[in-house]
Amino acid sequence: MLVPVFMLPLLTPDEQEALVRVGAAAFRNLVDATARLDRNRHAAVQLPARNADVDQRLTFSGTTVLKRATVEAVAAYHMAATEAPDVYCRTFHCLLTSVLYTLELPTAAHPYHYVAVRWLLLAPTLPWMKPRDVVVVEYMDAFVGRDGQRGWARCVHSIDHRCAPSLVATHGFVRGHFFQSGLTALHDHSTTMKAHMLLQCDQAHSFAARYTTKALCASLLRHFDTLNERLYVHFHVLPRKISVSASTWRTDDYASTARGDTSACLYCMQPFSILRRPTMCETCHQVLCKKCTRRITKSSKHRVCLTCYVRHEVDDSPPSFYHEPQLVDSPGWSEFVARRATAPADDRFVLSV
């Protein structure tokens, strides 16, 4: 599946400022709304839960705990995903994405600030469901909460723009809308953070439309609940030296030559079939069969290859990468972090009581 071709007219300075203002207003509303979420439940998914402040919209929310994490680590993980479409799709659980306009980039003073107009294609979660696409203003930034807590948030707010008309007639994508939705991570204790996700969608009129919207948001919230584990995997990447199988040891040269072949498992060399589905390792991103992968923990929702599993077992506690965001494998990110050391604190979003 390819990204549709969009005609992108040049934006005037007034249009750019207006889009940034729309994103900033949605960002502030998201931070205010997530501050009122119930903080005593782990991954509390409400399907659906009407928000009294919003009319004619379906509201879904989830809360999870991030252990041994920092604001810098959460921001680094999500900001690094904006540099490559495939990494972005894995991080934010979508099929395709395209940046239509980049409005603001990270700077030395605000290294965790990013604003863009983005097109997203969300995967269908039901057999009869058509893929949903959205055009949003994506706003990421750090902030200081009303209780003095530091945090970072990513907000998406749907817009109607001439650069991205509806694709239902040409591609079969049903246009959806998210309002003041996204992820907020707040620093709770020295080694603990709480992350909240709020999704606000159009109130569908038919039962089928409401059911598909509910299933789509439930899928996004289930992916959000694995954020702590994905942070662990992201900051626990070790150099790959050998591939370990139950009866086979393979070298780097073999793995590099066979990496492009996705018709068979790289470990057992058995061809993929209905009973032997391909599975991607969350650490090294090699395609293996499910039998040659393992879960990091019993409750884990992500699988890794046997080599990465052994490395996790040998060093089962993550090192202090959460306190070293400059170790993120992201071109240009180390430069942002180095300049951030001498930058003043970001206090543009100080919330009043």
Helices and strands as residue ranges (DSSP letters): H 13-35, E 57-67, H 71-80, G 81-83, H 85-92, E 96-104, E 114-122, E 132-144, E 150-158, E 174-175, E 181-187, E 192-202, H 207-224, H 227-234, E 243-244, E 249-250, H 252-258, E 278-280, E 287-289, G 290-292, E 293-295, E 303-305, H 306-314, G 320-323, G 325-327, H 333-340
